[in-house]
């Protein structure tokens, strides 16, 4: 995640709750392709139309809507063997939504987008089903989820390059890109140390007897040994990465609405953004915790996603869908930060 995207197929529903007990608003979403059969290594573009049929204006988060360049896995693409097409675009950790992060869709209005998929997804050859889904909820905001998939056939595409780790840097080293200043480099060394401590302590905690502890249930939901072991594996990999892998930290992003982002198939480079520098070193949404969040995204570490942002949404996700909580980067961060403390 950045921490801070022929035939017409009807898709669903954009749900926006106006209050705790209000019925959700539902917006009509449709996916279309000019030609669902694609030959060779060419761009694959999908058109997305979102129409407000509610009779009143509705606000939605910008990052839950499509865009030319995706900043999250807003589509679910399933290959004919049942496996998902790998998302290789940025995964972002974001700040709590600000007024400018919402888009208002007037009653009867339609927003149209064209999204090029091959820049963000590794598409092989054969039949694919394409669905539009939204991630990155912070609270009780709108939700997009398609009801019927679009069918796509690809032929003659080249195999993607394998995921490899950098061999250009020394193990357990830090390389800086993006014109990091001396003071920023000093801050980043402290942040890496804090993240290493968080990952080590979390790994040690999870190495104990698996059980439904208050801390585990708060962030990952109803206890199951398999999910506990999955989280334990993630933090084992995180500790190993922080202690033994060459990190690259980039200071070129200035977006005040974003903490950091990574490309999941490009370990171990983390891009730090505007909100990162004003965060505390430790504690909730900290610099150390942000690095834990981002490290969990790398495919070779945990391959986590961004289903929910913020402590409230992450805790609610643990209650409603423990499987997604185990796959949620903020859930890992808040478990590691453990603030307020839970045994």
C-alpha positions in Angstrom: 0.0 0.0 0.0 1.0 3.9 -0.2 0.7 4.6 3.7 -0.4 7.4 3.8 -7.8 2.3 -8.1 -17.5 -5.5 -26.2 -19.7 -5.9 -23.0 -21.0 -3.9 -20.1 -21.1 -5.5 -16.7 -23.2 -4.0 -14.0 -21.3 -3.7 -10.8 -22.5 -2.4 -7.5 -22.5 -0.6 -5.0 -21.0 2.2 -3.3 -22.2 2.4 0.2 -22.0 5.5 2.2 -23.4 5.6 5.7 -24.8 9.0 6.8 -25.0 7.9 10.4 -24.4 4.9 12.7 -27.8 3.4 12.0 -28.6 4.9 8.6 -29.2 2.7 5.6 -26.3 2.8 3.2 -26.4 4.9 0.1 -25.9 2.8 -3.1 -24.3 4.2 -6.2 -24.4 2.4 -9.5 -21.0 1.3 -10.8 -20.3 -0.2 -14.3 -17.2 -1.7 -15.8 -16.7 -1.8 -19.6 -14.0 -2.7 -22.1 -13.8 -1.8 -25.7 -12.5 -5.3 -26.5 -12.3 -8.0 -23.8 -9.8 -10.0 -25.9 -6.3 -8.5 -25.8 -3.3 -9.7 -27.9 0.4 -9.2 -26.9 2.1 -6.9 -24.5 -0.2 -3.9 -24.9 -2.0 -1.7 -22.4 -5.3 -3.1 -20.9 -7.7 -0.3 -20.2 -11.0 -0.6 -18.2 -13.7 2.0 -18.1 -15.4 2.6 -14.8 -18.6 4.6 -14.5 -19.9 5.6 -11.1 -23.4 7.1 -11.0 -25.2 8.6 -8.0 -28.7 7.2 -8.2 -29.6 8.1 -4.6 -31.4 11.3 -5.2 -29.1 13.3 -3.0 -25.4 14.3 -3.0 -22.9 11.8 -1.6 -19.3 12.2 -0.6 -16.7 9.5 -1.2 -13.0 9.2 -0.5 -10.7 10.1 -3.4 -8.6 7.0 -2.9 -11.6 4.7 -3.2 -12.3 6.0 -6.6 -10.4 5.0 -9.8 -7.7 7.1 -11.2 -5.3 7.0 -14.2 -2.5 5.9 -11.9 -3.7 3.6 -9.2 -2.4 4.2 -5.6 -3.8 0.9 -4.3 -5.2 -2.4 -5.4 -8.7 -1.2 -6.2 -9.3 -4.1 -8.6 -9.4 -7.8 -7.8 -8.2 -9.7 -10.9 -8.4 -13.5 -10.7 -6.7 -15.7 -13.2 -8.4 -18.8 -14.6 -6.4 -21.0 -12.3 -8.1 -19.2 -9.4 -5.0 -17.3 -8.2 -4.9 -13.5 -8.1 -2.9 -11.4 -10.5 -0.2 -9.7 -8.5 -0.6 -6.0 -7.7 2.7 -4.2 -8.3 1.7 -0.6 -7.9 2.2 1.6 -4.8 0.7 0.8 -1.4 0.2 3.9 0.7 -0.2 4.8 4.4 -2.4 7.8 4.7 -3.4 10.3 7.3 -7.0 10.6 8.6 -9.2 11.9 5.9 -9.2 15.7 5.5 -11.9 17.8 3.8 -9.9 17.8 0.5 -9.7 14.0 0.5 -13.5 13.7 -0.3 -15.2 14.0 -3.6 -18.9 15.0 -3.7 -21.0 13.3 -6.4 -24.2 15.2 -7.0 -27.6 13.4 -7.4 -27.8 11.9 -10.9 -24.1 12.7 -11.7 -21.8 10.1 -13.3 -18.0 10.1 -12.8 -16.1 8.3 -15.6 -12.6 6.9 -15.4 -10.3 5.0 -17.7 -7.8 2.9 -15.8 -4.8 1.2 -17.4 -4.3 -2.1 -15.5 -1.0 -3.4 -16.8 1.0 -0.7 -15.0 -0.3 -2.0 -11.7 -1.1 -5.7 -12.2 0.9 -8.6 -13.6 -1.5 -10.0 -16.2 -0.5 -13.4 -17.6 -2.2 -15.3 -20.5 -5.7 -16.7 -20.4 -9.1 -15.8 -18.9 -9.3 -13.2 -16.1 -12.2 -12.0 -14.0 -12.0 -8.3 -13.1 -13.9 -6.8 -10.2 -13.8 -3.3 -8.7 -13.3 -3.3 -4.9 -12.4 -0.4 -2.6 -9.9 -0.5 0.3 -8.6 2.0 2.6 -11.6 2.9 4.8 -10.8 5.1 7.7 -14.2 5.0 9.4 -17.7 4.7 8.2 -17.1 6.0 4.7 -18.3 4.8 1.4 -17.5 1.3 0.2 -17.3 0.1 -3.4 -17.6 -3.6 -4.3 -18.7 -5.0 -7.7 -21.4 -7.6 -7.9 -20.5 -9.1 -11.3 -17.0 -9.5 -12.7 -15.8 -8.3 -16.1 -14.4 -11.1 -18.3 -11.0 -10.5 -19.9 -8.9 -12.7 -22.2 -5.2 -12.1 -22.7 -2.9 -13.9 -25.2 0.7 -13.6 -26.2 1.9 -11.7 -23.2 5.5 -12.0 -21.9 6.1 -13.5 -18.5 6.7 -11.0 -15.8 10.2 -10.6 -14.3 10.7 -12.5 -11.1 10.8 -10.7 -7.8 14.4 -10.3 -6.6 16.0 -8.7 -3.7 18.7 -6.1 -4.3 22.3 -7.3 -4.2 23.8 -3.9 -4.6 23.9 -2.9 -1.0 25.4 -4.5 2.1 23.1 -6.5 4.4 21.7 -4.6 7.4 22.7 -1.3 5.7 20.7 1.9 5.0 21.0 3.6 1.6 19.4 7.0 1.1 17.8 8.4 -2.1 15.7 11.4 -2.9 18.1 14.0 -1.4 17.7 13.2 2.3 19.2 15.9 4.4 21.7 15.1 7.2 19.0 15.7 9.9 16.6 13.5 8.0 19.2 10.7 7.8 19.7 11.0 11.5 15.9 10.8 12.1 15.6 7.8 9.8 18.3 5.8 11.7 16.3 6.3 14.9 13.1 5.3 13.1 14.7 2.1 11.8 15.9 1.3 15.3 12.4 1.9 16.7 10.9 -0.3 14.0 13.4 -3.0 14.6 12.5 -3.0 18.3 8.8 -3.1 17.5 9.3 -6.1 15.1 11.5 -7.9 17.6 9.1 -7.5 20.5 6.1 -8.5 18.4 7.9 -11.6 17.2 8.9 -12.5 20.7 5.3 -12.0 21.9 3.9 -14.2 19.1 6.5 -16.9 19.8 4.7 -17.6 23.0 1.7 -19.8 23.5 -0.9 -19.0 20.9 -4.1 -17.8 22.5 -6.8 -15.2 22.3 -5.0 -12.5 24.3 -6.5 -9.0 24.5 -3.7 -7.6 22.3 -4.1 -10.2 19.6 -8.0 -10.0 19.6 -8.0 -6.2 19.5 -6.1 -6.0 16.2 -6.6 -9.4 14.6 -10.0 -10.6 15.8 -11.3 -13.9 17.0 -8.4 -16.2 17.8 -7.4 -19.1 15.5 -4.0 -20.8 15.6 -3.6 -20.5 11.8 -4.1 -16.8 11.8 -1.9 -16.4 14.8 0.8 -18.3 13.0 0.4 -16.2 9.9 1.0 -13.0 11.9 3.9 -14.6 13.7 5.5 -15.4 10.3 5.0 -11.8 9.2 6.8 -10.5 12.2 9.5 -13.1 12.0 10.1 -11.9 8.5 10.0 -8.2 9.6 12.5 -8.7 12.3 14.8 -10.5 9.9 14.4 -7.8 7.3 15.2 -4.9 9.6 18.2 -6.7 11.1 19.7 -8.3 8.0 18.4 -6.8 4.8 19.7 -3.6 3.0 17.1 -0.9 3.4 16.7 2.0 0.9 14.9 5.0 2.3 13.7 7.8 0.0 12.9 11.3 1.0 11.5 12.7 -2.3 7.8 12.6 -1.4 6.4 15.7 0.1 2.6 14.8 0.3 1.3 16.0 3.6 -1.6 13.5 3.4 0.7 10.5 3.2 3.1 8.9 5.7 4.9 6.6 3.3 4.5 4.1 0.5 6.2 1.1 -1.1 6.0 -1.0 -4.2 5.3 -4.5 -2.8 7.6 -6.3 -5.3 10.5 -4.0 -4.8 12.0 -4.8 -1.4 13.3 -3.1 0.7 12.8 0.5 -0.5 10.4 2.7 1.5 9.4 6.2 0.4 8.8 8.6 3.3 6.3 11.5 2.8 5.3 14.7 4.5 3.2 13.2 7.4 6.1 10.9 8.4 8.3 13.7 9.5 5.8 15.2 11.9 4.9 11.8 13.5 6.3 10.9 16.9 9.2 8.4 17.0 7.1 5.8 18.9 3.5 5.5 19.9 0.3 5.6 17.7 1.0 6.3 14.0 4.7 6.7 14.8 7.8 6.8 12.6 8.8 3.4 13.9 5.3 2.0 13.4 5.1 3.5 9.9 8.2 1.5 8.9 6.6 -1.7 10.4 3.5 -0.9 8.4 5.4 -0.5 5.1 7.7 -3.5 5.7 4.7 -5.7 6.1 3.6 -4.8 2.5 6.6 -6.4 0.8 5.6 -9.6 -0.9 8.7 -11.4 0.6 7.7 -10.3 4.1 4.0 -10.4 4.6 2.3 -9.2 1.4 -0.3 -7.2 3.4 -2.9 -4.9 2.0 -4.6 -1.7 3.1 -8.2 -2.7 4.0 -8.6 -0.1 6.8 -6.7 2.9 8.0 -6.6 4.2 11.6 -7.1 2.5 15.0 -10.9 2.7 14.9 -11.3 1.2 11.5 -8.6 -1.4 12.2 -10.2 -2.5 15.4 -13.6 -2.7 13.7 -12.1 -4.8 10.9 -10.7 -7.2 13.5 -14.3 -7.7 14.8 -16.0 -8.0 11.4 -13.4 -9.8 9.3 -10.4 -11.4 11.1 -9.0 -12.8 7.8 -8.7 -9.3 6.3 -7.3 -8.0 9.6 -4.5 -10.4 9.4 -3.9 -9.0 5.9 -4.1 -5.4 6.9 -0.9 -3.3 7.3 -2.3 -0.9 9.9 -3.4 -3.8 12.1 0.3 -4.9 12.2 1.4 -1.5 13.0 -1.0 -1.0 15.9 -0.3 -4.5 17.2 3.4 -3.6 17.2 3.0 -0.1 18.7 0.6 -1.5 21.4 -0.6 1.9 22.4 -2.5 2.0 24.7 -0.9 -1.0 26.2 -2.7 -4.4 26.1 -1.3 -7.6 27.5 
